[in-house]
Amino acid sequence: MTACGTVTFILTASNAYPMNDDVSGLPTRRAALRLLDAVMRMGTPMDQATANATKGLPPPDRALAIAIAQEALRWTVDLDMLIDSKTRQTLPDDAKARMVLRLALAQILRLGTPAHAAIATALPLVEGGPRRLVHGVLGALLRAEAKLPDLPSLPEPVMMRWHPAWGKEMIAGAQAALAEPPPLDLALRDPGATDDWGERLGGISLMKGHVRLPRGTAVEELEGYDEGAWWVQDLAASLPARLLGDGKGKCALDLCAAPGGKTMQLAAASFAVTALDNSARRMDRLMANLERTQLQAERVTADVMTWEPPQQYDAVLLDAPCSATGTMRRHPDVLQRIDLKAVNNLAAIQSAMLDRAAKWVKPGGTLVFATCSLEPHEGEAQAEAFLVRHPAFATQAVTAAELPAGIIANKEGHIRTMPPMLADKGGLDGFFVARFVRNV
């Protein structure tokens, strides 16, 4: 094949690659390497690392850098198996050579980048380092016509947590969900206009107030963005606020509220909303979202663990800090960063926040607890322990009428969304949601 001949020529002419940013596309690959390094070596969430890692890149190059890094993260386990098959000694997990090989192979095997272009931008990334090693491993894998499996493998620590808890079907669904970025979900300011917006945007709706579009859609260019008719919010993430129903004449407290998706849902449902978050930067985003959608909420920048409210509320929503493993299809870095110790630490924080939130619910009022996690410690175990600590509360079971078709509450009356659910319609993030009512 001509392509294999081209690759062979390049591999035998390794000195032909210039070692500076004159190589076309090299700044983009340097940015992708910075992103991968931030996640794998420093444990930084990719969203937090993106601004600095891609600084100075035009939007298309920034998007490409993110795509390269994300594909490397989705397929890390399988890419590493290929790399290890062609090295005499196992490279450290955080070695630059391994990082560069992951990025190059992700481009070739997942993004369809021509091999010669991927190699030309890979070798300068290890200037002054094991360039010959990187060159040799790529050459050996290309000559062997290396391929990835149909679905990405989950990291072993994740498998050890999830398989006993959820079983083979969930694992297979998680692998399928991890393989591709998700579609784009929109939550509508006016649920009564669902059919209209579905037709105008060319999307499908899985329940009232929701429209789903294919991935890759440029959000800011969609009809209705400037007028604030909708906001981006995964369907599963919209369920907690939906469970609080109509808010006319009621006050609601949204804890850990930024960037504001649930605050906007509550405001659109006519609640008088107080939105609290401890991050001023994230609260700025919440304010911008409220302004765009022309919705109102009182905003408080404070820590849940030290703040004292002036009143009790009819409804309290706690979407607590968590591992976010349920968002792996849009944030594949979580599977590389989060371990059991982190899950346990976050679960302790959630318990403490729940105890404080419980005090702020009026008698007869409702408390909704949610996490975007697939870890039982951050979901089912939290709900069970909460009811033991707070006998004044009882579970208010979620009904089928409150959920999308195909999703049902578990036997305890809580919601547990899983990767296999609605897979034929684009799937869902992993979420746990429990609704409690205060009896006294």
Protein Blocks (a to p, Z undefined) as FASTA:
>chain_A
ZZlmmmmmmmmmmmlpccbfkbghklmmmmmmmmmmmmmmnopafklmmmmmmgoiafkl
mmmmmmmmmmmmmmmmmmmmmmmmmcfbdcdfklmklmmmmmmmmmmmmnopafklmmmm
mmmmmgoiakllmmmmmmmmmmnopacdfbdcddfklmmmmmmmnommlmmmmmmmmmpc
cddddddfblmlmmmmmmmnopacfbehiacddehiafklpghklnopaccddfklmmmm
mmnopaehiacddehkbgolmmmmmmmnopacddddfbfklmmmmmmmmmmnopacdddd
ddfklpccfbdcfbdcdddddeklmmmmmmmmlmmmpcfklmmmmmmmmmmmmmmmmmmp
cehiacddddddfbfklmmmmmmmmmmmmmmbccddddfklpcehiacdfkopacddfkg
oklnnpaadddddddddfZZ
